[in-house]
Amino acid sequence: MRIFVGNLSYQTTEEQLADLFSEAGPVESVSIVTDRDTGRSRGFAFVEMDTEAANKAIEKFNGVELNGRAINVNEARPRPERNSGGGGGGYGGGRGQHREPRW
């Protein structure tokens, strides 16, 4: 089961999360989501555990303070579907050929 962990301190590491969540059961993976441009934590992470351990972790750690912040822990919702048809749209808006006015 995939668990969402929110309201993380920017100093929290994946290792700290793995150590904390291992108190509830074996941790399969931990991934802190980072900003694509800066590489800095975005303040949330996903932890994967078996269902029984995950439910125990949600109960045990939701609202617990970690690095000075009360973390939110709950079951991760599925990612919303994204349209795979490349964005854009419109009619080009004047790019390319440029015509001089006739008058």
C-alpha positions in Angstrom: 0.0 0.0 0.0 1.2 3.5 -0.8 1.0 6.1 2.0 1.1 9.8 1.6 3.1 11.7 4.2 2.5 15.5 4.1 3.7 18.6 6.0 7.3 17.4 6.1 10.1 19.7 7.2 12.4 20.4 4.3 15.2 18.9 6.4 13.6 15.5 6.7 15.4 12.7 4.8 14.2 9.5 3.3 16.3 7.6 5.8 14.6 9.3 8.7 11.2 8.4 7.3 12.2 4.8 6.7 13.4 4.6 10.3 10.2 6.0 11.6 7.9 3.9 9.5 9.8 0.7 10.1 8.4 0.9 13.7 5.1 -0.1 12.2 6.4 -2.8 9.9 8.8 -3.5 6.9 9.2 -0.5 4.6 9.4 -1.3 0.9 10.3 2.2 -0.4 10.4 5.8 0.6 10.5 8.7 -1.8 10.5 12.4 -0.9 9.0 14.4 -3.7 11.4 17.2 -4.8 11.0 20.3 -7.0 12.2 19.7 -10.5 14.0 23.0 -10.8 15.6 23.5 -7.4 15.9 19.8 -6.2 14.5 20.9 -2.8 11.9 18.9 -1.0 8.3 19.9 -1.8 7.3 18.9 1.8 5.7 15.5 1.1 6.6 12.0 0.5 5.3 8.5 -0.3 6.1 5.4 1.7 5.3 1.9 0.4 4.5 -0.9 2.9 2.3 -4.0 3.0 -1.4 -3.2 3.8 -1.4 -4.3 7.4 1.8 -2.3 8.3 0.6 0.7 6.3 -2.7 0.9 8.2 -0.8 0.6 11.5 1.5 3.4 10.4 -1.3 5.7 9.4 -2.9 5.2 12.9 0.4 5.5 14.7 2.0 8.5 12.9 -0.8 10.8 11.7 -0.3 14.0 13.6 3.1 13.0 15.2 5.8 15.6 15.3 8.8 15.0 13.1 11.6 17.7 12.8 9.3 20.3 14.4 6.3 19.7 12.2 3.1 17.6 12.8 3.0 15.2 9.8 -0.1 14.1 7.9 -0.2 10.4 7.2 -2.9 8.8 5.1 -3.5 6.4 2.2 -2.3 7.9 -1.0 -5.0 8.5 -3.6 -4.4 7.4 -7.1 -2.8 10.0 -9.3 -5.4 11.8 -11.5 -5.2 10.8 -15.2 -3.4 13.3 -17.3 -4.2 13.9 -21.0 -1.3 12.5 -23.0 -2.1 14.6 -26.1 0.6 17.2 -25.9 -0.6 20.6 -24.8 -0.6 23.7 -26.9 -3.8 24.3 -28.7 -4.7 27.5 -30.6 -3.7 28.3 -34.1 -0.1 29.4 -33.7 -1.0 33.0 -32.9 1.1 34.8 -35.5 4.3 32.8 -35.2 6.1 32.0 -38.4 5.3 34.2 -41.5 4.7 37.9 -40.8 2.8 39.9 -43.4 3.2 43.6 -43.8 0.0 45.6 -43.8 -1.2 46.5 -47.4 -1.8 50.1 -46.8 
